[in-house]
Amino acid sequence: MGSAHMEVTHPAPGAAAIAISGDVTAACEQDLMAAHQQASDAGAALVVLDFSQMEYMNSGGIGMLVTLLVRGQRRQQRIAAVGLTDHYRQIFELTRLDEVIVLHDDTASAIRALASQGE
């Protein structure tokens, strides 16, 4: 089991992207929450979780995403996910995560979708 690596970037005003690489399990909860805090402190209304470099995610990782969602909702943030493989898209659908985390093909389209919703 490898560990996950989180990198926060700010691709647009009011948006933050968290690039998640490696294995997403409960073990990386602190890292993910710290990354989310960093994104939130910068005033992000949209947080895009970029899974394109993710190698693996288990139920602990999914539980962690639910925790992140609750935190995001408290801050009135929208959470989007990009870069999911078909396999993980199916898991998001099965667990109904796709009802609260909007799935997009890439960060740019997630940001465009948010911008058009805000008008």
PyMOL commands that set and color helices and strands:
alter all, ss='L'
color gray80, all
select helices_A, chain A and resi 26-41+59-74+86-94+97-99+107-117
alter helices_A, ss='H'
color red, helices_A
select strands_A, chain A and resi 5-12+15-24+46-50+54-57+78-82+101-104
alter strands_A, ss='S'
color yellow, strands_A
deselect
rebuild
show_as cartoon
